[in-house]
Amino acid sequence: MKYIIEKKEDYLLIKGLKDFNLTHIFECGQAFRWEKTQDQSYIVIAFGKVIELKHDVNGDLIVFNSSENDFINIWHNYFDLNRDYSKLKNDLKLTRAYSKNDSLKDAMNFGYGIRILNQEKFETIISFIISANNQIPRIKNSIRLLSENYGEFIEEYKGNKYYSFPKAEVLAKADPEEVKEICRVGFRNTRIVDCSEMYIGTPEIFDENLDDLTLGNNLLTVPGIGPKVRDCILLFGYARGETFPVDVWVKRLMETLYIGNTLPNSKILEEGTNYFGKLRGYAQQYLFYYARENKIGK
């Protein structure tokens, strides 16, 4: 995507972004280290950096607390700005799902500004282990506490102190009971420590060069990772767009909008392939956000 970066006195103005909306990106369930301010900006912590983002009246992006060099070298890839989402949505119009009814069309219109973030792998793995059978506010709070207690200080911004996500080497040596008590992760405490130990001790399991099937099967050997968490990690941490995470919302919408009857999650995964093909990961994200925000199938 071509866009223009204008350097202002205390912020960057990014003009010409397409298929880009901060609310859609951060509130569609793919990331947890962000907070929304009273003036509708988003403070985001990633890659050892803190930035603040908001749209101006023209819809252009205002970026505070970032250099132009950091935007080009970090945030460009983080926001997946090399990918043409207009083309992606046009390709989704050729799928079986699009021809069946208007649900995918409505979902893409509703969440037109969604982009799949390219997040740090280890952070994504631990974050989605924490997400299992959990609610977003509690997930975010646990990740914040993990970072404050085991991460490294980044900076103080607008009166708040921010910390990087802990390194695997640090969490691998953490006391599981301390993690549970301080970070409020419940039964996930031992899983976090065990996974961190595996990440350090057997890095070949998590190798980004593995094919989807092998990597996915490897992830299932990690404590706390089941099929849904695996697929979230593949999609949001490894940019594997052919994965199809099935949570309660995706199951409901697939059964309500496409299938017409109740199916086990394994069959929902098969139907995701049948309806959306190789773009199923992106379709899932549009549909998930659309279904959750509109309570479809509830």
ZATI-20011 format. One record per residue (C-alpha): x, y, z; chain. Coordinates in steps of 0.25 Angstrom, whole numbers. Layout:
! ZATI-20011
xx X yy Y zz Z unit A;
...
***
This chain:
! ZATI-20011
xx 0 yy 0 zz 0 unit A;
xx 5 yy 14 zz -4 unit A;
xx 3 yy 25 zz 7 unit A;
xx 9 yy 38 zz 11 unit A;
xx 16 yy 41 zz 24 unit A;
xx 16 yy 55 zz 28 unit A;
xx 24 yy 59 zz 40 unit A;
xx 18 yy 69 zz 49 unit A;
xx 23 yy 76 zz 61 unit A;
xx 19 yy 65 zz 71 unit A;
xx 13 yy 54 zz 63 unit A;
xx 13 yy 47 zz 49 unit A;
xx 1 yy 48 zz 40 unit A;
xx -1 yy 36 zz 31 unit A;
xx -9 yy 39 zz 19 unit A;
xx -15 yy 30 zz 8 unit A;
xx -17 yy 18 zz 17 unit A;
xx -28 yy 8 zz 11 unit A;
xx -36 yy -2 zz 18 unit A;
xx -31 yy 3 zz 32 unit A;
xx -39 yy 6 zz 44 unit A;
xx -33 yy 6 zz 58 unit A;
xx -46 yy 1 zz 65 unit A;
xx -48 yy -10 zz 55 unit A;
xx -33 yy -15 zz 57 unit A;
xx -32 yy -14 zz 72 unit A;
xx -46 yy -18 zz 76 unit A;
xx -48 yy -31 zz 67 unit A;
xx -41 yy -40 zz 77 unit A;
xx -27 yy -42 zz 71 unit A;
xx -19 yy -34 zz 81 unit A;
xx -19 yy -30 zz 96 unit A;
xx -8 yy -20 zz 99 unit A;
xx -16 yy -7 zz 96 unit A;
xx -25 yy 3 zz 103 unit A;
xx -35 yy 12 zz 98 unit A;
xx -34 yy 27 zz 103 unit A;
xx -46 yy 36 zz 106 unit A;
xx -42 yy 44 zz 93 unit A;
xx -44 yy 31 zz 85 unit A;
xx -29 yy 29 zz 83 unit A;
xx -22 yy 15 zz 85 unit A;
xx -9 yy 14 zz 93 unit A;
xx -2 yy 1 zz 88 unit A;
xx 10 yy -6 zz 94 unit A;
xx 17 yy -16 zz 84 unit A;
xx 32 yy -19 zz 80 unit A;
xx 37 yy -11 zz 93 unit A;
xx 30 yy 2 zz 88 unit A;
xx 18 yy 10 zz 92 unit A;
xx 10 yy 18 zz 82 unit A;
xx -3 yy 25 zz 82 unit A;
xx -12 yy 25 zz 70 unit A;
xx -24 yy 32 zz 66 unit A;
xx -32 yy 36 zz 53 unit A;
xx -33 yy 51 zz 49 unit A;
xx -46 yy 57 zz 44 unit A;
xx -42 yy 52 zz 30 unit A;
xx -40 yy 38 zz 34 unit A;
xx -25 yy 39 zz 33 unit A;
xx -16 yy 33 zz 44 unit A;
xx -9 yy 42 zz 54 unit A;
xx 3 yy 35 zz 61 unit A;
xx 8 yy 40 zz 74 unit A;
xx 21 yy 36 zz 81 unit A;
xx 27 yy 29 zz 69 unit A;
xx 38 yy 33 zz 59 unit A;
xx 37 yy 32 zz 44 unit A;
xx 48 yy 22 zz 44 unit A;
xx 40 yy 13 zz 54 unit A;
xx 27 yy 14 zz 47 unit A;
xx 34 yy 9 zz 34 unit A;
xx 42 yy -2 zz 41 unit A;
xx 32 yy -7 zz 52 unit A;
xx 18 yy -2 zz 50 unit A;
xx 17 yy -3 zz 35 unit A;
xx 19 yy -19 zz 36 unit A;
xx 11 yy -19 zz 50 unit A;
xx -1 yy -13 zz 42 unit A;
xx 1 yy -22 zz 30 unit A;
xx 2 yy -10 zz 21 unit A;
xx 8 yy -18 zz 10 unit A;
xx -4 yy -26 zz 8 unit A;
xx -15 yy -21 zz -1 unit A;
xx -28 yy -24 zz 7 unit A;
xx -37 yy -18 zz -5 unit A;
xx -32 yy -29 zz -14 unit A;
xx -34 yy -39 zz -2 unit A;
xx -48 yy -35 zz 0 unit A;
xx -50 yy -36 zz -15 unit A;
xx -45 yy -50 zz -15 unit A;
xx -54 yy -54 zz -4 unit A;
xx -66 yy -50 zz -13 unit A;
xx -62 yy -62 zz -21 unit A;
xx -64 yy -72 zz -10 unit A;
xx -76 yy -81 zz -8 unit A;
xx -80 yy -73 zz 5 unit A;
xx -81 yy -60 zz -3 unit A;
xx -91 yy -66 zz -13 unit A;
xx -99 yy -73 zz -2 unit A;
xx -104 yy -61 zz 5 unit A;
xx -101 yy -47 zz 8 unit A;
xx -94 yy -50 zz 22 unit A;
xx -80 yy -49 zz 17 unit A;
xx -83 yy -37 zz 9 unit A;
xx -89 yy -30 zz 21 unit A;
xx -78 yy -35 zz 30 unit A;
xx -67 yy -29 zz 21 unit A;
xx -75 yy -16 zz 20 unit A;
xx -77 yy -15 zz 36 unit A;
xx -62 yy -18 zz 39 unit A;
xx -56 yy -11 zz 26 unit A;
xx -44 yy -6 zz 33 unit A;
xx -39 yy -20 zz 39 unit A;
xx -25 yy -23 zz 37 unit A;
xx -18 yy -36 zz 43 unit A;
xx -7 yy -31 zz 52 unit A;
xx 7 yy -37 zz 51 unit A;
xx 10 yy -39 zz 66 unit A;
xx 22 yy -44 zz 73 unit A;
xx 21 yy -59 zz 73 unit A;
xx 24 yy -63 zz 88 unit A;
xx 15 yy -52 zz 93 unit A;
xx 4 yy -57 zz 84 unit A;
xx 6 yy -71 zz 89 unit A;
xx 5 yy -68 zz 104 unit A;
xx -6 yy -58 zz 101 unit A;
xx -15 yy -68 zz 95 unit A;
xx -12 yy -79 zz 105 unit A;
xx -17 yy -68 zz 115 unit A;
xx -29 yy -66 zz 106 unit A;
xx -35 yy -80 zz 108 unit A;
xx -48 yy -80 zz 115 unit A;
xx -46 yy -65 zz 119 unit A;
xx -52 yy -52 zz 116 unit A;
xx -44 yy -40 zz 109 unit A;
xx -44 yy -31 zz 121 unit A;
xx -37 yy -41 zz 129 unit A;
xx -28 yy -46 zz 118 unit A;
xx -23 yy -32 zz 117 unit A;
xx -21 yy -30 zz 131 unit A;
xx -13 yy -43 zz 133 unit A;
xx -4 yy -39 zz 121 unit A;
xx -2 yy -25 zz 127 unit A;
xx 2 yy -31 zz 141 unit A;
xx 11 yy -41 zz 134 unit A;
xx 18 yy -30 zz 127 unit A;
xx 19 yy -21 zz 139 unit A;
xx 25 yy -32 zz 148 unit A;
xx 33 yy -40 zz 138 unit A;
xx 36 yy -30 zz 126 unit A;
xx 45 yy -19 zz 124 unit A;
xx 42 yy -4 zz 127 unit A;
xx 40 yy 3 zz 113 unit A;
xx 36 yy 17 zz 117 unit A;
xx 26 yy 26 zz 125 unit A;
xx 16 yy 32 zz 115 unit A;
xx 4 yy 41 zz 119 unit A;
xx 6 yy 38 zz 134 unit A;
xx 6 yy 23 zz 132 unit A;
xx 18 yy 13 zz 132 unit A;
xx 19 yy 3 zz 121 unit A;
xx 26 yy -10 zz 121 unit A;
xx 30 yy -20 zz 110 unit A;
xx 24 yy -34 zz 109 unit A;
xx 33 yy -43 zz 117 unit A;
xx 44 yy -51 zz 110 unit A;
xx 42 yy -66 zz 110 unit A;
xx 55 yy -68 zz 118 unit A;
xx 49 yy -60 zz 129 unit A;
xx 36 yy -67 zz 130 unit A;
xx 43 yy -80 zz 128 unit A;
xx 49 yy -78 zz 142 unit A;
xx 37 yy -72 zz 149 unit A;
xx 30 yy -78 zz 160 unit A;
xx 16 yy -83 zz 155 unit A;
xx 10 yy -80 zz 169 unit A;
xx 15 yy -66 zz 168 unit A;
xx 10 yy -64 zz 154 unit A;
xx -3 yy -69 zz 158 unit A;
xx -4 yy -60 zz 170 unit A;
xx 2 yy -47 zz 165 unit A;
xx -3 yy -48 zz 150 unit A;
xx -17 yy -54 zz 153 unit A;
xx -16 yy -65 zz 142 unit A;
xx -23 yy -76 zz 150 unit A;
xx -20 yy -90 zz 145 unit A;
xx -12 yy -85 zz 133 unit A;
xx 0 yy -82 zz 142 unit A;
xx 7 yy -95 zz 140 unit A;
xx 4 yy -95 zz 126 unit A;
xx 11 yy -82 zz 124 unit A;
xx 23 yy -86 zz 131 unit A;
xx 24 yy -100 zz 124 unit A;
xx 21 yy -93 zz 110 unit A;
xx 33 yy -83 zz 113 unit A;
xx 42 yy -95 zz 116 unit A;
xx 38 yy -102 zz 103 unit A;
xx 40 yy -89 zz 95 unit A;
xx 54 yy -88 zz 101 unit A;
xx 58 yy -103 zz 101 unit A;
xx 51 yy -108 zz 88 unit A;
xx 51 yy -96 zz 79 unit A;
xx 49 yy -105 zz 67 unit A;
xx 35 yy -108 zz 71 unit A;
xx 32 yy -93 zz 69 unit A;
xx 40 yy -91 zz 56 unit A;
xx 33 yy -81 zz 47 unit A;
xx 39 yy -88 zz 35 unit A;
xx 30 yy -101 zz 37 unit A;
xx 18 yy -103 zz 29 unit A;
xx 4 yy -100 zz 35 unit A;
xx 1 yy -115 zz 38 unit A;
xx 14 yy -118 zz 44 unit A;
xx 14 yy -105 zz 52 unit A;
xx 0 yy -107 zz 56 unit A;
xx 2 yy -121 zz 61 unit A;
xx 15 yy -117 zz 69 unit A;
xx 7 yy -106 zz 76 unit A;
xx -3 yy -116 zz 81 unit A;
xx 8 yy -123 zz 89 unit A;
xx 9 yy -110 zz 97 unit A;
xx 2 yy -110 zz 110 unit A;
xx -10 yy -100 zz 109 unit A;
xx -11 yy -101 zz 94 unit A;
xx -24 yy -108 zz 88 unit A;
xx -29 yy -106 zz 74 unit A;
xx -35 yy -92 zz 76 unit A;
xx -23 yy -86 zz 83 unit A;
xx -14 yy -93 zz 72 unit A;
xx -22 yy -87 zz 61 unit A;
xx -22 yy -73 zz 68 unit A;
xx -6 yy -74 zz 69 unit A;
xx -5 yy -78 zz 55 unit A;
xx -13 yy -67 zz 50 unit A;
xx -9 yy -56 zz 59 unit A;
xx 5 yy -60 zz 62 unit A;
xx 10 yy -67 zz 49 unit A;
xx 2 yy -60 zz 39 unit A;
xx -4 yy -73 zz 34 unit A;
xx -17 yy -68 zz 27 unit A;
xx -22 yy -82 zz 24 unit A;
xx -25 yy -85 zz 38 unit A;
xx -39 yy -84 zz 43 unit A;
xx -40 yy -82 zz 59 unit A;
xx -54 yy -87 zz 64 unit A;
xx -59 yy -81 zz 77 unit A;
xx -73 yy -80 zz 81 unit A;
xx -76 yy -68 zz 72 unit A;
xx -71 yy -74 zz 60 unit A;
xx -78 yy -87 zz 63 unit A;
xx -91 yy -80 zz 65 unit A;
xx -90 yy -71 zz 52 unit A;
xx -86 yy -83 zz 43 unit A;
xx -97 yy -92 zz 49 unit A;
xx -107 yy -80 zz 47 unit A;
xx -103 yy -73 zz 34 unit A;
xx -97 yy -85 zz 26 unit A;
xx -99 yy -99 zz 31 unit A;
xx -113 yy -99 zz 37 unit A;
xx -111 yy -109 zz 48 unit A;
xx -101 yy -112 zz 60 unit A;
xx -88 yy -118 zz 57 unit A;
xx -75 yy -121 zz 65 unit A;
xx -64 yy -112 zz 64 unit A;
xx -56 yy -121 zz 56 unit A;
xx -67 yy -121 zz 45 unit A;
xx -68 yy -106 zz 46 unit A;
xx -53 yy -105 zz 42 unit A;
xx -56 yy -114 zz 30 unit A;
xx -68 yy -105 zz 26 unit A;
xx -59 yy -92 zz 28 unit A;
xx -50 yy -98 zz 17 unit A;
xx -62 yy -102 zz 8 unit A;
xx -68 yy -88 zz 9 unit A;
xx -56 yy -79 zz 9 unit A;
xx -44 yy -87 zz 3 unit A;
xx -30 yy -82 zz 5 unit A;
xx -35 yy -68 zz 11 unit A;
xx -43 yy -74 zz 22 unit A;
xx -34 yy -68 zz 33 unit A;
xx -38 yy -54 zz 28 unit A;
xx -52 yy -58 zz 26 unit A;
xx -53 yy -63 zz 40 unit A;
xx -48 yy -50 zz 45 unit A;
xx -58 yy -41 zz 38 unit A;
xx -69 yy -51 zz 42 unit A;
xx -65 yy -52 zz 56 unit A;
xx -65 yy -37 zz 58 unit A;
xx -78 yy -36 zz 51 unit A;
xx -85 yy -47 zz 59 unit A;
xx -80 yy -43 zz 73 unit A;
xx -83 yy -28 zz 71 unit A;
xx -97 yy -31 zz 66 unit A;
xx -99 yy -43 zz 75 unit A;
xx -103 yy -52 zz 63 unit A;
xx -107 yy -66 zz 67 unit A;
xx -107 yy -63 zz 82 unit A;
***
